[in-house]
Amino acid sequence: MFPKMDRGIFFQVFAAVTGNLMAISDGMTVGWTSPMIPYFLSENSHISMTRHQAEWLETWYPIGSMIGLPFTVFFVNKIGRKKSLLLGTFAMLIQWILIFAAPSINYIYAARIIGGMAGDMSFVAAPSYISEIADKNIRGFLSSIIFLLQMVGVIAIYVIGAYLPFYAASLTAGILLTIELILFSFLPETPYYLLSKDNREEAKKSLIKFRATASVDSELDEIHVAIEKQKLEKGKLTDIFLVKGYRKAILIIVVLDIAQQIGAINVVLMNLHIILEEAGSIYINPSKAAVLFSGLLFMAAVASSVVVDKFGRRKLLIVSNILTMLCLLIIGIYFSIKNGGYEYEKFSWLPVVCVMIYAVVYKIGLGMVPIVITAEIFASKIKALGMSIGNTVYTITAIGAIQIFTRLKDVSGMQYPFYIFAIGSLIATAVEMYYIPETKGKSLHEIQLLLEGKNKNKNDDNLKNEKEKEASF
């Protein structure tokens, strides 16, 4: 399924893993509130906190992500993918230091904001970096590593938060982030970014390292022609709407980002303990269920990363969305029965089972495919801006989903948020079936031609002519 594991492929995998260690920290940040809110509301908490204050811990993280968007666009384009990723990693380290030393809730609020800003920059810079160094035959696999490691972080925080002291999470994340800061600093910048800055010599050196061969002129020329074409468009915000390929790319990302959040993933990750406690299941302790849930997420992510380059992005996405919708609907029906005063004890196993199935079916497609498509669908020049706009939509939808859940569960009952999420997932599925293209096995240049609706063979001739013109000079 994968190309032979030669030195170039190994170096690409090493770069992908090293550059995405910060995803473990981000997974810990996202899942941190699930075990920690019960801790802060308990008598053992070292910081006094009301339920209302504790619930704001969830919201400050996506707000921080929104605040960081302008910085993300600026730095990813100005200083490059590599340095931006290192900057985001350093900011994550600051977040965990603040949480470790926090004397009051306001310090933790500040840490969550910084964590959101850092996560936004890292989750734009890292996929951009990976997509621009990866062989097209394993680009889907390498791009999915970020979500694999994020799931490792979710598992880690569910275990650490439930069974270890409060400060253990900060120490664990801090060590991992320090390792990334040291190792990743020795890796080269992407050839795409270097060529966009007219540094062909360094771009060639970078590509040689990632391909483990000196015969890279043909690929370098293709990258050069693609970048020169993109330079004709200024990469401004208005280009998102005026250039056909950019416009379609941003609409695809908006659809995928909304679909992810309307699929309730942040709601479930941040409130899993609360959901299972409210369900009244006697079959499994919520803390143990959370560990099992995160373990299933990870295994599904591994499976998805293996098959995404074989079966394609689109099929996984659509099947995943349909099954996710069914899981959310069944959970909503269960809470309708329970909150309606009907006999529910004999069915109290149902929400636990549905949540576990949800973990698998969500992650294998809807939870993995969007980051792969996001990393490959934008032209290099517009990538930071396009991904940041996508992250804005993702963040706004995340805040909306969290607020829908938080407000409705207390006022109308736990079932209504799940009904809303199920209906939203159904609509998202219909849109995906109509609008999302297949990008499996295509180079970044070919994907741009696909979005522009251009004939590949005709453009190959144009590309050849461009190369001949350049050679004549």
C-alpha positions in Angstrom: 0.0 0.0 0.0 2.8 2.4 0.8 5.9 3.1 -1.4 9.0 1.2 -0.4 10.3 2.5 3.0 13.5 4.0 1.6 15.5 6.7 3.3 13.3 9.5 1.8 10.0 8.0 3.0 11.6 7.3 6.4 12.7 11.0 6.7 9.2 12.2 5.7 7.6 10.0 8.4 10.2 11.2 11.0 9.4 14.8 10.1 5.6 14.2 10.3 5.9 12.6 13.7 8.4 15.1 15.1 6.5 18.1 13.8 3.2 16.8 15.2 4.2 16.0 18.8 2.4 19.2 19.7 -0.8 17.4 18.6 -0.5 15.3 21.8 -0.5 18.5 23.8 -3.5 19.8 21.8 -5.4 16.6 22.4 -4.7 16.9 26.1 -5.9 20.5 26.0 -9.2 19.6 24.2 -10.0 16.7 26.5 -8.6 18.4 29.7 -12.0 19.8 30.8 -13.7 16.4 30.9 -11.8 15.0 33.9 -10.9 18.4 35.3 -14.3 20.1 35.7 -15.4 17.3 38.1 -12.1 17.8 40.0 -12.5 21.6 40.2 -16.1 21.2 41.5 -15.0 18.7 44.1 -13.8 19.3 47.7 -10.3 18.2 46.7 -9.8 21.1 44.3 -6.9 23.4 45.0 -8.8 26.3 43.2 -12.3 27.3 44.3 -14.6 27.3 41.3 -18.4 27.5 40.7 -20.1 25.4 38.0 -20.6 28.5 35.8 -16.9 29.3 36.1 -15.9 25.7 35.3 -18.1 25.7 32.1 -16.3 28.7 30.8 -13.1 26.6 30.8 -14.5 24.9 27.7 -15.4 28.2 25.8 -12.1 30.1 26.4 -10.1 27.6 24.3 -12.1 28.2 21.0 -12.1 31.9 21.8 -8.3 31.8 22.0 -8.3 30.1 18.6 -10.3 32.9 17.1 -8.0 35.5 18.6 -5.0 33.8 17.2 -6.2 33.7 13.6 -4.6 37.0 12.3 -1.3 36.0 13.9 -1.5 32.6 12.2 -2.0 34.0 8.7 0.8 36.5 9.2 3.4 34.2 10.7 2.8 31.1 8.5 3.3 33.3 5.4 6.0 35.6 6.8 8.4 33.3 8.6 7.4 30.0 7.1 5.7 26.7 8.1 8.6 25.4 10.2 9.2 28.5 12.3 5.5 29.1 12.8 5.1 25.5 14.0 7.9 26.0 16.5 6.3 29.3 17.6 3.0 27.5 18.2 4.7 24.7 20.1 6.5 27.2 22.4 3.1 29.0 23.1 1.7 25.6 24.0 4.5 25.1 26.5 3.7 28.5 28.1 0.0 27.4 28.4 1.0 24.3 30.5 3.4 26.3 32.7 0.5 28.7 33.5 -1.8 25.8 34.3 0.9 24.2 36.5 1.5 27.4 38.5 -2.0 28.9 38.5 -3.1 30.3 41.9 -6.6 31.2 40.6 -9.1 30.5 37.9 -8.1 33.6 35.9 -4.7 32.2 35.2 -6.3 29.1 33.8 -8.6 31.1 31.7 -5.5 32.9 30.3 -3.8 29.6 29.7 -6.8 28.2 27.8 -6.8 31.3 25.6 -3.0 30.9 24.9 -3.7 27.2 24.2 -6.3 28.1 21.6 -4.0 30.6 19.9 -1.2 28.0 19.9 -3.4 25.2 18.6 -4.7 27.4 15.8 -1.2 28.2 14.5 0.1 24.7 14.9 -2.9 23.1 13.2 -2.3 25.4 10.2 1.5 25.2 10.1 1.8 21.5 10.6 -0.6 20.2 7.9 0.9 22.8 5.5 4.4 21.6 6.3 3.5 17.9 5.9 1.5 18.3 2.6 4.4 20.2 1.1 7.1 17.7 1.9 5.1 14.4 1.4 5.2 12.0 -1.5 1.7 12.1 -3.0 1.2 8.4 -2.5 1.5 8.7 1.3 0.3 12.3 1.7 -3.0 11.1 3.2 -1.2 8.9 5.7 1.3 11.5 6.8 -1.4 14.2 7.0 -3.4 12.0 9.3 -0.6 11.6 11.8 -1.6 14.9 13.4 -5.0 13.4 14.4 -3.4 10.1 15.5 -1.2 12.0 18.0 -4.1 14.2 19.0 -5.9 11.1 20.1 -2.9 9.9 22.0 -3.2 13.2 23.9 -6.9 12.7 24.6 -6.2 9.2 26.0 -3.4 10.6 28.1 -5.4 13.3 29.7 -8.4 11.0 30.4 -6.0 8.7 32.2 -3.8 11.4 33.9 -6.8 13.5 34.8 -8.6 10.6 36.5 -5.8 8.8 38.3 -2.8 11.2 38.7 -2.2 14.5 40.5 -3.4 17.8 38.9 0.1 18.9 37.9 1.0 15.6 36.1 -0.7 16.7 32.8 1.5 19.9 32.7 4.7 17.9 33.3 3.8 15.3 30.6 2.9 17.9 28.0 5.9 20.1 28.8 8.3 17.2 28.3 6.8 16.3 24.9 6.8 19.9 23.7 10.4 20.4 24.7 11.4 17.3 22.7 9.6 18.8 19.6 11.3 22.2 20.0 14.7 20.5 20.0 14.3 17.9 17.3 12.1 19.8 14.8 14.4 22.8 14.8 17.0 20.7 12.8 14.6 19.8 10.0 14.5 21.9 6.7 11.7 24.2 5.6 9.4 23.0 2.8 10.5 23.3 -0.8 7.2 25.0 -1.7 7.8 27.8 0.8 11.4 28.2 -0.1 10.6 28.4 -3.8 7.8 31.0 -3.1 10.6 33.1 -1.6 12.8 32.6 -4.7 15.3 30.5 -2.8 15.7 27.7 -5.4 19.0 26.4 -4.0 17.6 25.8 -0.5 14.4 24.4 -2.0 16.4 21.8 -3.9 18.4 20.8 -0.8 15.2 20.4 1.1 13.6 18.3 -1.6 16.7 16.1 -1.9 16.5 15.4 1.8 12.8 14.4 1.7 13.2 12.3 -1.5 16.6 10.9 -0.6 17.8 11.4 -4.2 19.5 14.1 -6.2 17.1 13.6 -9.2 14.5 16.1 -8.1 14.7 18.6 -10.9 11.5 17.5 -12.6 9.5 17.8 -9.3 11.2 21.0 -8.5 10.2 22.4 -11.9 6.6 21.4 -11.4 6.5 23.1 -8.0 8.1 26.2 -9.6 5.6 26.4 -12.4 2.7 26.0 -9.9 4.1 28.7 -7.7 4.7 31.1 -10.6 1.1 30.6 -11.6 -0.1 31.4 -8.1 2.0 34.5 -8.0 -0.2 36.0 -10.7 -2.9 36.0 -8.0 -2.0 38.2 -5.1 -3.1 35.9 -2.3 -5.4 38.5 -0.9 -8.6 37.9 1.0 -10.6 38.9 -2.1 -8.9 36.1 -4.1 -10.8 33.6 -2.0 -14.0 34.8 -3.7 -12.7 35.9 -7.1 -10.5 32.9 -8.1 -12.6 29.9 -9.0 -10.2 27.2 -7.6 -9.7 29.2 -4.3 -13.5 29.8 -4.0 -14.3 26.1 -4.3 -11.5 25.1 -1.9 -12.8 27.4 0.8 -16.4 26.3 0.4 -15.2 22.7 0.7 -13.4 23.5 3.9 -16.3 25.4 5.4 -18.6 22.4 4.7 -16.1 20.0 6.3 -15.4 22.2 9.4 -19.1 22.7 10.1 -19.8 19.0 9.6 -17.1 18.1 12.2 -18.5 20.3 14.9 -22.2 19.6 14.1 -21.1 16.0 14.6 -20.6 17.0 18.3 -17.0 15.9 18.7 -15.9 18.8 20.9 -19.2 18.5 22.9 -18.6 14.8 23.6 -14.8 15.2 24.3 -15.3 18.0 26.7 -18.5 16.6 28.4 -18.1 12.8 28.2 -18.2 12.3 32.0 -21.3 14.5 32.3 -23.1 12.8 29.5 -22.5 9.3 30.9 -23.4 10.4 34.4 -26.6 11.9 33.2 -27.4 8.7 31.3 -27.5 6.9 34.6 -25.6 3.8 33.3 -24.6 1.4 36.0 -22.5 -0.8 33.7 -19.3 1.3 33.6 -17.6 4.0 35.6 -17.5 7.3 33.6 -13.8 7.7 34.1 -13.1 4.2 32.7 -15.6 4.8 29.9 -13.7 7.9 29.0 -10.4 6.0 28.7 -12.2 3.3 26.6 -13.7 6.1 24.4 -10.4 7.7 23.7 -8.8 4.3 23.0 -11.4 3.6 20.4 -10.9 7.0 18.9 -7.2 6.3 18.6 -7.7 2.8 17.0 -10.2 4.3 14.5 -7.7 7.0 13.7 -5.0 4.5 13.0 -7.4 2.5 10.8 -8.4 5.6 8.9 -4.7 6.7 8.3 -4.0 3.3 6.8 -7.0 3.1 4.4 -7.4 6.8 3.5 -4.9 6.5 0.6 -6.5 3.2 -0.5 -10.2 3.8 -0.3 -10.1 7.6 -0.8 -11.3 10.6 1.2 -14.9 10.9 -0.1 -16.2 7.4 0.7 -14.8 7.4 4.2 -16.3 10.8 4.9 -19.8 10.1 3.7 -20.1 6.7 5.4 -18.7 8.1 8.6 -21.2 11.0 8.6 -24.2 8.8 8.1 -23.2 6.5 11.0 -22.4 9.4 13.2 -25.8 10.8 12.6 -27.4 7.5 13.6 -25.4 7.3 16.9 -26.4 10.9 17.9 -30.1 10.2 17.1 -30.1 7.0 19.2 -28.6 8.9 22.2 -31.2 11.6 21.8 -34.0 9.0 21.8 -32.6 7.4 24.9 -32.6 10.7 26.8 -36.2 11.3 25.6 -37.2 8.0 27.2 -35.3 8.7 30.4 -36.4 12.3 30.8 -40.0 11.5 29.8 -40.4 9.4 32.9 -40.5 6.1 31.1 -38.7 2.9 32.2 -35.1 3.2 31.1 -32.9 1.2 33.4 -33.0 -1.9 31.2 -31.7 0.3 28.4 -29.1 2.1 30.4 -26.3 0.3 28.5 -27.4 1.9 25.3 -25.8 5.4 25.6 -22.5 3.8 26.6 -22.5 1.5 23.6 -23.6 4.3 21.3 -20.9 6.6 22.5 -18.3 3.9 21.9 -19.6 3.2 18.4 -19.7 7.0 17.8 -16.0 7.2 18.7 -15.2 4.7 15.9 -17.5 5.8 13.2 -16.8 9.5 13.7 -13.0 9.2 13.8 -12.5 6.8 10.9 -13.9 9.4 8.4 -15.4 12.7 9.7 -12.7 13.0 12.3 -9.7 12.4 10.0 -10.5 13.1 6.4 -11.1 16.9 6.8 -7.5 17.6 8.0 -6.1 15.5 5.1 -8.2 17.5 2.5 -7.5 20.8 4.2 -3.8 20.2 4.0 -3.8 19.4 0.3 -6.7 21.5 -1.3 -5.2 25.0 -1.0 -2.6 26.4 -3.3 0.6 27.2 -1.5 0.2 30.9 -1.7 -3.3 31.0 -0.2 -2.8 28.0 2.1 -2.4 29.9 5.4 -5.2 32.3 4.7 -7.6 29.6 3.5 -6.8 27.3 6.4 -7.2 30.1 8.9 -10.6 31.0 7.4 -11.5 27.4 7.8 -10.3 27.4 11.4 -12.5 30.5 12.0 -15.5 28.6 10.8 -14.5 25.6 12.8 -14.0 27.6 16.0 -17.3 29.6 15.6 -19.2 26.3 15.0 -17.4 24.7 18.0 -18.4 27.6 20.3 -22.0 27.3 18.9 -22.1 23.6 19.5 -20.8 23.9 23.0 -23.4 26.6 23.8 -26.2 24.6 22.2 -25.3 21.7 24.5 -24.7 23.7 27.6 -27.9 25.8 27.4 -30.3 23.2 26.1 -29.4 20.4 28.4 -30.2 22.4 31.5 -33.3 24.1 30.1 -35.0 21.5 27.9 -33.2 18.2 28.5 -30.2 16.4 27.3 -32.0 14.9 24.3 -32.5 18.1 22.3 -28.9 19.0 21.6 -28.4 15.5 20.3 -31.4 15.8 18.0 -30.0 19.1 16.7 -26.6 17.5 16.0 -28.2 14.5 14.3 -30.2 16.7 12.0 -27.2 18.8 11.2 -25.1 15.7 10.4 -27.8 14.5 8.0 -27.7 17.8 6.2 -23.9 17.8 6.1 -24.0 14.3 4.6 -26.2 15.5 1.7 -23.9 18.5 1.0 -20.8 16.3 1.0 -22.3 13.8 -1.4 -22.9 16.6 -3.9 -19.9 18.9 -3.4 -16.8 17.1 -2.0 -14.3 15.9 -4.7 -11.9 12.9 -4.5 -8.3 14.0 -4.1 -6.7 10.6 -3.6 -3.5 10.0 -5.6 -3.3 13.5 -7.1 -0.4 15.8 -6.8 -1.0 19.3 -5.2 -0.8 20.8 -8.7 -3.4 18.3 -10.1 -5.8 19.1 -7.2 -5.7 22.8 -8.2 -6.5 21.9 -11.8 -9.4 19.8 -10.5 -10.8 22.7 -8.5 -10.4 25.0 -11.4 -12.3 22.5 -13.7 -9.4 22.3 -16.2 -8.4 19.4 -18.4 -5.3 17.7 -17.0 -3.8 16.6 -20.3 -4.2 20.1 -21.8 -2.5 21.6 -18.7 0.2 19.0 -18.9 1.0 20.3 -22.4 0.9 23.9 -21.1 3.3 22.9 -18.3 5.7 21.3 -20.8 5.6 24.5 -22.8 6.3 26.5 -19.7 9.3 24.4 -18.9 10.6 24.7 -22.5 10.3 28.4 -22.4 12.2 28.5 -19.1 14.9 26.3 -20.5 15.4 28.6 -23.5 16.3 31.4 -21.2 
